[in-house]
Amino acid sequence: MIKKEKFFIVAIGFSSGGASDLHDFFSQIPPNPNVAFVIIQHLWRHTESIADILLAKHTHMPVSWATDHHLVEPNHIYMLPVNKFMTIENGYLETYSRNPLDKSNWAINIFFKSMAEHVKAMGVGIILSGAGSDGALGAVSMYEQDGMIMVQDPETALFVGMPNAVILKDHPFKILSPKNLANALMTFLDLQLIG
């Protein structure tokens, strides 16, 4: 039996103002970082998105919309589909439809909490620009299970609600601009390989 290689899973959450920050972040990530990325973006419910096409211009890794029971592999980027929530369990992404009556969007908290339960210390959560507080409670859950949390410096964010909420609730490993977050992430991953 072939032993499956372990790799880190990095979940990046954001809403308003975060798309360009995401592009800046990935401009600093090498083509084969041996890590999987999951993008949890607040998207309009009933509007088709081209976020995958826009992101693909800033990375050499394949970018795809997640599907139900989607196997997570390193050197890939998976995006939360429109009008869905998503969790991760046993290395697979699971998607389900949002309640049309639910006006609040807690997609980041939901995914981060599943990361805490199923990925634990192999999980990294990153919060970029966004209004509201989605991600804060999920970040605490990840922190409690030895996951690492990184946050965009509010001074570099167009909307500071989400970064500030995580900083107040949690103990982020780094608070930096998007490009510097990417560099800090790669340094962290390199140190894990050495260790």
C-alpha positions, 0 to 999 in steps of 0.5 A: 500500500502506498502511503499518501503524502501529507501536505498543508491545505491553505484556506483563504477567505475574503469578501468586499475588496479582497479580489485584487488582494488575492491576486497580489497574494498569488503573484508571490506563490511559486508554481509548485508550492506542494500545498493546496489552496481553497478560496472561500469568497463571498459571491453574489448568489444569482450571478455567474462568476468569472473569479476563476478566470481572473485568478488564473491570470496570476498563478501557474496552478490550475484553478477550478470551481469545487464540486461535491466530493472533490479530492483535494490535491497539492498544487491546485486551487479550488474555489467555492462555487456560487450559492454554495457552502463548503466543508472538507472531510477526509481530504474531500471537499463537500458542497451544499446549497445555501438556504435561500431564506438565509441572508447572512453568509458564514461560508468562511466560518463553516469551512474554517470549522471543518478545517479545524476538525479534519485538517487540524495542524496541517491547515492554514487559514488566511483572511483578506479584505472584507466587511462583517466578521465572517471568519473570526469564529472559524479562525478561533476553531482552527487556532484551538486545533493547532492550525495557523491563522494569518491576516491581512494588515487592515491598513492595506485592506479596502474593507477592514471588518473581517481582518479586524474581527479575526485580530480581535478574536484570535492570535494571528501568526502574521498580520501583513500585506497580501504579498508579504503574507504569501512570502511569510507562508512560503517561509513557514512551509519551508521551515516545516520541510526542514523540521 
